[in-house]
Amino acid sequence: MVKLKIELSGGLEILFGNSKEHDLEISQANGKVTLADVITKARDDLLTDRPELFMKDDSVRPGILVLVNDTDWELTGTLHTLVEDGDTVTFISTLHGG
């Protein structure tokens, strides 16, 4: 069981019950949890409104920055990044109306 903290900003918190922080627990048969697992679990267990604004296909929508312990997921392996107990995953929307 991996216990994580999820942080949301840039307006994404509106899609997650107007809360900027959530605790999430994920269990995988092989014991390894990836960011792909975190995104799916967040969608299934925490998202309360308009999933199309958070996800596209099997990943987050373009324009959403993903950080693991304040490090951009592009530097760690994107969807394949392994997360561990106590990690913080942050989702920041850069999409704004104009």
N, C-alpha and C positions, 0 to 999 in steps of 0.2 A: 504494500500500500504506500503510495506516494502522496504526501500532503503538500499542497502548493498554496500560494497566495496569488490571486488574480487582481490586477489593478487595471482600471479603465479610465481613459480621459479623452478629451477632444470631442466630447458629445456621445461617445459610445456608452457611457453610463446610463443614458436614457433607455437604451435597448435592454439593459440588464437591471430593471427595477429601480432606476435612479440611484444606484449604489456604486460608488467608485471602487470598493474593495469587496472581494469574496474569498472565502476559503473553498478549496476544491480537493477532493480525494479521488485518486484514480488507482485502480488495481488492474494489472495486466498479467496474464498467465505466465509470460516469460520474465516478468519482473522488471522489464524495461519500459519506460514511458517516454514517448516522444512528444514534440510539440503538436504533431498531427493528432495524437490522442487527447491532448489538452484542449485543442480547438474544438474537436468533436464533443468532448464532455461538457465544455463551457456552453456550447450551443444547445445540447440536449438537456442540461440540468440548470443552467443559469439564465439563459436568454429568455426574455419575456415578450419581446416585440420585434417584428420585422427581421427575420433571419437573413433575408437577402441583402440587408445593409451591413451585415457582419461577415457573411461567407459567400464565396463564389466557388462552385464545384466543391473540392475537398480542402480548400485553404481559405484564408481571410481574403477579403476583397482588396484589390489594388488601392493604395492610399491609406492602408492601416499599417502602422509601424508595429513590429513585434520585438519586444526586448525580453531577454532572460537575464535576470540579475543585472539589469541596466546595460546589457550588451546586445547590440543589434543581431537578430537571428540570421541575417545574411552572412555574418561572420562565423556562425557556429553550425550551419548546416540546414537552415530553414526548417521544413517540416520534419526532418530526420534528427533534429537536435534532441539529445537525451536530456531529460529533466530529472532532478533528484529531490528527495524529501527536503522541504524547507526553502526551495527555490521560489522566486517571485517572477511571474510572467506578466508583462505589461502590454496592453493593447492601446495604441494612441491613434485616433483618427486624424488624418490630415485633410479630410474632405469637408469643404464648407460651401454653403450656398453663396451665390453672388448676385 
